[in-house]
Amino acid sequence: MLHWSCTVGPLWEESPVMPEQLQSKSFWKALGPGLLWAGAAVGVSHLVQSTRAGASFGLGLMGIVIFANIFKYPAFSFGPRYAAATGTSLLEGYRRQGRWALVLYGFVTVATMFTVQAAVSFVTAALFTALVGWKGAVFGIPGFVGISGVLMAVCVGLLLIGHYKWLDKIIKVVVVVLTLTTFLSTLVVLTKLPFTSFRILPEADWLTTTTTAVMICALIGWMPSAFDISIWHSLWTLARRRETGVAPSVRNALVDFNVGYIGTAILAICFIFMGASVMFHSGKEFAAAPPAFAAQIIQLYTENLGAWTGPVVTISAFAVMFSTTLTVVDGFPRALATLTARFRSEEQPDVPDTISRKAYWVSLGTLYIGSLVVIQFFYESLKTMVDVATVLSLLTAPALAWLNHRAMTSDTVPVEARPSRGMRAFSWFGIAMSLLLALYFVGIRWVFPSGS
């Protein structure tokens, strides 16, 4: 059996960590994984879901978005925190809880990975058509199924030849460009915002009507992202550690994480502002067809900043989504391959992990085919596909949040690195909210549906 040394990404080359280097606590050496986390998170949840929320409800869901970013914080932060504290990934933390935890993670991953990959690939394909104007068949495969397949194949090729590190550096620049243009556009629309629509809590009828309740649940499902990324983030932290030869302190790993996390929360608010200022009470609605939907996203910028911003924003938005697609194409297979390795043996701190090349590529091939099947099934409506993907993440969130909590509070974590009593309570609150929201969705969608 061939094995290879890797950590999710593959974001950095592996190199041994010298013991004397592990004493350093330089923040700058720790900086990086949090920005990559932000690049992966600022995708469908922001460009699509946050903008739709503003267009449909004005500022009425602002409180929901802020609340989602707050209660999900502990589960996401435990990824880099666990890696910095133990020198191993969250999957090792799962293994130490028992094989049942690995089985549960595997079930959750298989249940969500096809729809997640399909959603991000489909949105990327829609932005690609807005960029180049191509809507025809690809190798005889109609429209967006073919384009999505080609984009994912390009991602596979980049991973195969090892150019992700090069691409990653460019994507970081593009993310900065998109962030700056988004901030600028938000400043321009501040005077147009429907402030009277602001709600700390959503209207009661929004929560009791099935269609609006499902949309709100879909918004929360990926706000700011799915919990799967917490596992990937722990692996990115270890990769950064091996690249620099410096073990970050828990504090520095958290500061790096907070930079990305707070930034994505602010961007989510910006996209709500733009959707609310341009489309709320305007009689406009987001189109279900992918090309029209992508064009409307770009229009949010051009109407506020001028037509000259169209090409810049289109390229930036496409690059951000392509980065997300690339991250997911690699993330799920690498997590599954690492999961396979954890069934065989424990992970050692500061020792490059060995996972099966065969397991990685079989997982990637399965992900590729399954995602195209999902895209074909939801071909006519981008919004429906996104809602399905985000809701599945909502339903599986309690399990991942619970596993992260158990890993971070276990005896295998040094006492000084474990969460404080307040953070543990905060984490339990997040788990409870994730569970209540999942139960609420099941009830409003299937048990007690109400209205249209």
C-alpha positions as CSV (number, residue, x, y, z in Angstrom):
1,M,0.0,0.0,0.0
2,L,1.4,3.4,-1.0
3,H,1.2,6.1,1.6
4,W,2.0,9.8,1.5
5,S,2.8,12.4,4.0
6,C,0.1,15.1,4.0
7,T,-2.1,17.4,5.9
8,V,-5.3,19.0,4.5
9,G,-4.6,21.3,2.0
10,P,-2.1,20.6,0.7
11,L,-1.3,24.2,1.7
12,W,2.3,23.9,2.7
13,E,5.2,21.6,2.2
14,E,5.9,19.3,5.1
15,S,9.2,19.7,7.0
16,P,10.3,18.3,10.4
17,V,9.9,20.5,13.5
18,M,13.0,20.9,15.6
19,P,12.4,20.7,19.4
20,E,14.1,24.0,20.0
21,Q,11.9,25.7,17.5
22,L,8.7,24.5,19.2
23,Q,9.3,27.0,22.1
24,S,8.6,30.0,19.9
25,K,5.2,31.7,20.2
26,S,5.5,34.2,17.4
27,F,2.1,35.4,16.2
28,W,3.4,36.1,12.7
29,K,4.5,32.5,12.3
30,A,1.0,31.4,13.3
31,L,-0.7,33.8,10.9
32,G,-2.2,32.1,7.9
33,P,-4.7,29.4,8.6
34,G,-7.3,31.9,9.8
35,L,-7.1,33.8,6.5
36,L,-7.5,30.5,4.6
37,W,-10.5,29.7,6.7
38,A,-12.0,33.1,5.7
39,G,-11.3,32.4,2.0
40,A,-13.1,29.1,2.3
41,A,-16.0,30.5,4.3
42,V,-16.7,33.6,2.1
43,G,-18.5,31.9,-0.7
44,V,-22.0,30.6,-1.0
45,S,-22.9,31.7,2.6
46,H,-22.0,35.3,1.8
47,L,-22.4,35.9,-1.9
48,V,-25.7,34.0,-2.2
49,Q,-27.3,33.4,1.2
50,S,-26.5,36.8,2.9
51,T,-27.4,38.7,-0.2
52,R,-30.7,36.8,-0.6
53,A,-31.5,37.6,3.1
54,G,-31.1,41.3,2.5
55,A,-33.1,41.3,-0.7
56,S,-36.0,39.3,0.8
57,F,-36.1,40.7,4.4
58,G,-34.2,43.9,4.3
59,L,-32.4,44.2,7.7
60,G,-34.9,41.9,9.3
61,L,-32.5,38.9,9.6
62,M,-29.5,40.9,10.8
63,G,-30.0,39.7,14.3
64,I,-30.2,36.1,13.1
65,V,-26.9,36.4,11.1
66,I,-25.1,38.0,14.1
67,F,-26.5,35.3,16.5
68,A,-25.4,32.5,14.2
69,N,-21.8,33.9,14.1
70,I,-21.8,34.1,17.9
71,F,-23.2,30.7,18.9
72,K,-21.1,28.8,16.3
73,Y,-17.8,30.4,17.5
74,P,-16.7,27.8,20.0
75,A,-17.1,24.8,17.7
76,F,-15.1,26.5,15.0
77,S,-12.4,27.9,17.3
78,F,-11.8,24.4,18.7
79,G,-10.2,23.3,15.4
80,P,-7.0,25.5,15.6
81,R,-7.2,25.5,19.4
82,Y,-6.9,21.7,19.6
83,A,-4.2,21.5,17.0
84,A,-2.1,24.2,18.8
85,A,-2.6,22.6,22.2
86,T,-1.9,18.9,21.2
87,G,0.1,19.0,17.9
88,T,-2.5,16.7,16.4
89,S,-5.7,17.2,14.4
90,L,-9.3,17.1,15.6
91,L,-9.6,13.7,13.9
92,E,-7.1,12.4,16.4
93,G,-9.3,14.0,19.1
94,Y,-12.2,12.1,17.7
95,R,-10.2,8.8,17.7
96,R,-9.4,9.2,21.4
97,Q,-13.1,9.4,22.1
98,G,-13.6,6.0,20.6
99,R,-14.1,4.4,17.1
100,W,-17.7,5.3,17.4
101,A,-16.7,9.0,17.1
102,L,-14.8,8.3,13.9
103,V,-17.8,6.4,12.5
104,L,-20.2,9.2,13.4
105,Y,-17.9,11.8,11.7
106,G,-17.7,9.5,8.6
107,F,-21.5,9.3,8.4
108,V,-21.9,13.1,8.8
109,T,-19.3,13.7,6.1
110,V,-20.7,11.3,3.6
111,A,-24.2,12.7,4.2
112,T,-23.2,16.3,3.4
113,M,-20.2,16.2,1.0
114,F,-22.0,15.7,-2.3
115,T,-24.4,18.6,-1.8
116,V,-21.7,20.9,-0.4
117,Q,-19.4,20.3,-3.3
118,A,-22.3,20.6,-5.8
119,A,-23.4,23.9,-4.4
120,V,-20.0,25.6,-4.4
121,S,-19.2,24.2,-7.8
122,F,-22.5,25.3,-9.3
123,V,-22.2,28.8,-7.9
124,T,-18.6,29.0,-9.3
125,A,-19.9,27.8,-12.7
126,A,-22.6,30.5,-12.7
127,L,-20.0,33.2,-12.0
128,F,-17.8,31.7,-14.7
129,T,-20.6,32.1,-17.3
130,A,-21.0,35.8,-16.1
131,L,-17.3,36.2,-16.6
132,V,-16.9,34.7,-20.1
133,G,-20.4,34.5,-21.4
134,W,-20.3,30.8,-22.1
135,K,-23.5,28.9,-21.6
136,G,-23.2,26.1,-24.1
137,A,-22.4,22.4,-23.8
138,V,-19.0,21.2,-22.7
139,F,-17.8,18.0,-24.3
140,G,-21.4,17.2,-25.2
141,I,-22.6,17.7,-21.6
142,P,-25.2,20.4,-21.3
143,G,-24.7,23.7,-19.6
144,F,-23.7,24.0,-16.0
145,V,-23.3,20.3,-15.4
146,G,-20.5,20.3,-18.0
147,I,-19.0,23.6,-16.7
148,S,-19.1,22.5,-13.1
149,G,-17.4,19.2,-14.1
150,V,-14.6,21.0,-15.9
151,L,-14.0,23.4,-13.0
152,M,-13.8,20.5,-10.6
153,A,-11.5,18.7,-13.0
154,V,-9.2,21.7,-13.1
155,C,-9.1,21.7,-9.3
156,V,-8.2,18.0,-9.4
157,G,-5.4,18.8,-11.9
158,L,-4.0,21.6,-9.7
159,L,-3.9,19.2,-6.7
160,L,-2.3,16.5,-8.8
161,I,0.6,18.7,-10.0
162,G,0.9,20.5,-6.7
163,H,0.1,24.1,-7.7
164,Y,-2.2,24.8,-4.8
165,K,0.4,26.7,-2.8
166,W,1.0,29.0,-5.8
167,L,-2.7,29.5,-6.4
168,D,-3.4,30.1,-2.7
169,K,-1.1,33.2,-2.7
170,I,-3.0,34.7,-5.6
171,I,-6.4,33.9,-4.1
172,K,-5.4,35.7,-0.9
173,V,-4.8,38.9,-3.0
174,V,-8.1,38.4,-4.8
175,V,-10.0,37.9,-1.5
176,V,-8.5,41.2,-0.3
177,V,-9.7,42.9,-3.5
178,L,-13.2,41.5,-3.1
179,T,-13.3,42.6,0.5
180,L,-12.2,46.1,-0.2
181,T,-14.7,46.5,-3.1
182,T,-17.4,45.1,-0.8
183,F,-16.6,47.5,2.0
184,L,-16.6,50.4,-0.5
185,S,-19.9,49.4,-2.0
186,T,-21.4,49.0,1.5
187,L,-20.3,52.6,2.4
188,V,-22.0,53.9,-0.8
189,V,-25.3,52.2,0.0
190,L,-25.5,53.2,3.7
191,T,-27.8,56.1,3.0
192,K,-30.1,53.8,1.0
193,L,-30.6,51.2,3.7
194,P,-34.1,50.4,5.0
195,F,-33.3,50.9,8.6
196,T,-36.9,50.6,9.7
197,S,-36.8,46.9,8.6
198,F,-34.1,46.1,11.2
199,R,-35.0,43.3,13.6
200,I,-33.1,41.9,16.5
201,L,-35.6,39.0,16.4
202,P,-37.3,37.9,13.2
203,E,-41.1,38.5,12.8
204,A,-43.2,35.7,14.3
205,D,-44.9,34.9,11.0
206,W,-41.5,34.4,9.4
207,L,-40.8,31.6,11.8
208,T,-44.2,29.9,11.5
209,T,-44.5,29.9,7.7
210,T,-42.7,27.0,6.2
211,T,-41.1,28.7,3.2
212,T,-39.6,31.6,5.1
213,A,-38.6,29.4,8.0
214,V,-36.7,27.0,5.6
215,M,-34.9,30.0,4.1
216,I,-33.9,31.2,7.5
217,C,-32.6,27.8,8.5
218,A,-30.7,27.5,5.2
219,L,-29.1,30.9,6.0
220,I,-28.0,29.7,9.4
221,G,-26.8,26.3,8.0
222,W,-23.7,27.9,6.4
223,M,-23.4,31.1,8.4
224,P,-20.5,31.6,8.5
225,S,-19.7,28.1,7.1
226,A,-20.3,24.4,7.8
227,F,-18.6,22.9,10.8
228,D,-16.6,20.5,8.6
229,I,-14.1,23.3,8.1
230,S,-13.2,23.2,11.8
231,I,-11.6,19.8,11.1
232,W,-9.8,21.1,8.0
233,H,-8.7,24.2,10.0
234,S,-7.0,21.9,12.6
235,L,-5.1,20.3,9.7
236,W,-4.2,23.7,8.2
237,T,-2.8,24.8,11.6
238,L,-0.5,21.7,11.7
239,A,0.6,22.3,8.1
240,R,1.6,25.9,8.9
241,R,3.4,24.6,12.0
242,R,5.5,22.2,9.9
243,E,6.1,24.8,7.2
244,T,7.5,27.4,9.6
245,G,9.1,25.0,12.1
246,V,7.3,26.9,14.9
247,A,4.6,25.6,17.1
248,P,2.1,28.4,17.7
249,S,0.7,29.0,21.2
250,V,-3.0,28.5,21.7
251,R,-3.3,32.2,22.1
252,N,-1.7,33.0,18.8
253,A,-3.6,30.3,17.0
254,L,-6.8,31.9,18.3
255,V,-5.8,35.4,17.4
256,D,-5.2,34.2,13.8
257,F,-8.5,32.4,13.8
258,N,-10.3,35.5,15.2
259,V,-9.0,37.7,12.4
260,G,-10.6,35.5,9.8
261,Y,-13.7,34.8,11.8
262,I,-14.6,38.4,12.6
263,G,-13.8,39.4,9.1
264,T,-16.2,36.9,7.6
265,A,-18.9,38.0,10.0
266,I,-18.5,41.7,8.9
267,L,-18.6,40.7,5.3
268,A,-21.8,38.8,5.9
269,I,-23.4,42.0,7.2
270,C,-22.0,43.9,4.2
271,F,-23.7,41.5,1.8
272,I,-27.0,41.9,3.7
273,F,-26.7,45.6,3.4
274,M,-26.2,45.4,-0.4
275,G,-29.1,43.1,-0.9
276,A,-31.3,45.2,1.2
277,S,-30.3,48.5,-0.4
278,V,-30.7,47.4,-4.0
279,M,-33.5,44.8,-4.0
280,F,-35.6,45.1,-0.9
281,H,-39.1,46.5,-1.7
282,S,-37.9,47.1,-5.3
283,G,-40.1,44.5,-6.8
284,K,-37.0,42.6,-7.8
285,E,-36.3,39.0,-6.9
286,F,-33.3,36.8,-7.3
287,A,-33.7,34.5,-10.3
288,A,-33.6,30.8,-10.0
289,A,-31.6,30.3,-13.2
290,P,-27.8,30.3,-12.4
291,P,-26.7,32.8,-15.1
292,A,-29.3,35.4,-14.1
293,F,-28.6,34.9,-10.5
294,A,-24.8,35.5,-11.0
295,A,-25.6,38.6,-13.1
296,Q,-27.7,40.0,-10.3
297,I,-24.9,39.5,-7.7
298,I,-22.5,41.5,-10.0
299,Q,-25.2,44.1,-10.5
300,L,-25.2,44.9,-6.8
301,Y,-21.7,46.3,-7.2
302,T,-22.1,48.0,-10.5
303,E,-25.2,49.9,-9.5
304,N,-23.4,51.3,-6.5
305,L,-19.8,51.8,-7.7
306,G,-20.3,52.1,-11.4
307,A,-20.0,49.9,-14.4
308,W,-16.2,49.9,-14.3
309,T,-16.3,47.7,-11.3
310,G,-18.1,44.9,-13.1
311,P,-15.0,43.1,-14.5
312,V,-13.0,43.5,-11.3
313,V,-15.8,42.2,-9.1
314,T,-16.7,39.4,-11.5
315,I,-13.1,38.2,-11.6
316,S,-12.7,38.5,-7.8
317,A,-16.0,36.8,-7.0
318,F,-15.2,34.0,-9.4
319,A,-11.7,33.6,-7.9
320,V,-13.1,33.5,-4.4
321,M,-15.6,30.8,-5.3
322,F,-13.0,28.9,-7.3
323,S,-10.8,29.0,-4.2
324,T,-13.8,27.6,-2.1
325,T,-14.4,24.9,-4.8
326,L,-10.7,23.9,-4.7
327,T,-10.6,23.8,-0.9
328,V,-13.7,21.5,-0.8
329,V,-12.5,19.3,-3.6
330,D,-9.4,18.6,-1.6
331,G,-10.8,19.0,1.9
332,F,-13.4,16.2,1.9
333,P,-11.2,13.5,0.3
334,R,-8.2,14.4,2.6
335,A,-10.5,14.3,5.6
336,L,-11.8,10.9,4.6
337,A,-8.3,9.6,3.9
338,T,-7.1,10.9,7.2
339,L,-10.2,9.3,8.9
340,T,-9.1,6.0,7.3
341,A,-5.6,6.5,8.8
342,R,-7.1,7.2,12.3
343,F,-8.9,3.8,12.2
344,R,-5.5,2.2,11.7
345,S,-3.2,4.2,14.1
346,E,-3.0,7.2,16.3
347,E,-1.6,10.5,15.1
348,Q,1.8,11.6,16.6
349,P,2.5,15.3,17.4
350,D,5.0,16.9,15.0
351,V,5.3,13.8,12.9
352,P,4.0,14.1,9.3
353,D,0.9,12.0,9.0
354,T,0.8,9.1,6.5
355,I,-2.5,8.5,4.7
356,S,-3.4,6.2,1.9
357,R,-3.0,7.8,-1.6
358,K,-5.5,5.2,-2.8
359,A,-8.1,6.3,-0.1
360,Y,-7.6,9.9,-1.1
361,W,-8.2,9.5,-4.8
362,V,-11.0,7.0,-4.4
363,S,-12.7,9.5,-2.1
364,L,-12.1,12.3,-4.6
365,G,-13.4,10.3,-7.5
366,T,-16.6,9.4,-5.6
367,L,-17.0,13.1,-4.6
368,Y,-16.6,14.2,-8.2
369,I,-19.2,11.8,-9.6
370,G,-21.7,12.2,-6.8
371,S,-21.5,16.0,-7.0
372,L,-22.3,16.0,-10.7
373,V,-25.3,13.8,-10.1
374,V,-26.6,16.3,-7.5
375,I,-26.0,19.2,-9.9
376,Q,-27.9,17.4,-12.6
377,F,-30.8,16.8,-10.2
378,F,-31.0,20.5,-9.2
379,Y,-30.0,21.9,-12.6
380,E,-32.9,24.3,-13.0
381,S,-32.6,26.1,-9.6
382,L,-29.4,27.3,-8.0
383,K,-31.3,28.5,-5.0
384,T,-32.9,25.2,-4.3
385,M,-29.6,23.4,-4.5
386,V,-28.0,25.9,-2.1
387,D,-30.9,25.5,0.3
388,V,-30.6,21.7,0.3
389,A,-26.8,21.8,0.9
390,T,-27.0,24.4,3.7
391,V,-29.9,22.6,5.5
392,L,-28.1,19.3,5.5
393,S,-25.2,21.1,7.2
394,L,-27.7,22.6,9.7
395,L,-29.0,19.1,10.5
396,T,-25.5,17.6,11.0
397,A,-24.1,20.6,12.9
398,P,-25.0,19.4,16.5
399,A,-23.0,16.2,16.1
400,L,-19.8,17.9,14.9
401,A,-20.1,20.7,17.5
402,W,-20.5,18.0,20.2
403,L,-17.5,16.0,19.0
404,N,-15.4,19.2,18.9
405,H,-16.4,20.0,22.5
406,R,-15.6,16.5,23.8
407,A,-12.2,16.6,22.0
408,M,-11.2,20.0,23.4
409,T,-12.3,19.3,27.0
410,S,-10.8,15.8,27.2
411,D,-7.9,14.7,29.4
412,T,-5.6,14.5,26.4
413,V,-5.5,18.3,26.1
414,P,-3.1,19.9,28.6
415,V,-4.9,21.5,31.5
416,E,-3.6,25.0,30.8
417,A,-4.9,24.8,27.2
418,R,-8.4,23.5,28.0
419,P,-11.3,26.0,27.6
420,S,-12.3,28.0,30.7
421,R,-15.5,27.3,32.5
422,G,-17.2,30.2,30.7
423,M,-16.0,28.9,27.3
424,R,-17.2,25.4,28.1
425,A,-20.6,26.8,29.0
426,F,-20.6,28.9,25.8
427,S,-19.8,25.7,23.8
428,W,-22.7,23.8,25.4
429,F,-24.9,26.8,24.5
430,G,-23.8,26.5,20.9
431,I,-24.4,22.8,20.8
432,A,-27.9,23.3,22.3
433,M,-28.8,26.0,19.8
434,S,-27.5,23.8,16.9
435,L,-29.7,21.0,18.2
436,L,-32.8,23.2,18.7
437,L,-32.5,24.7,15.2
438,A,-32.2,21.2,13.7
439,L,-35.3,20.0,15.5
440,Y,-37.1,23.3,14.6
441,F,-36.4,22.7,10.9
442,V,-37.6,19.1,11.0
443,G,-40.8,20.3,12.7
444,I,-41.6,23.2,10.5
445,R,-40.6,21.4,7.3
446,W,-42.1,17.9,7.8
447,V,-44.0,17.6,11.0
448,F,-46.0,20.8,11.3
449,P,-45.7,22.6,8.0
450,S,-47.6,25.9,7.8
451,G,-48.5,28.3,5.1
452,S,-46.7,28.7,1.8
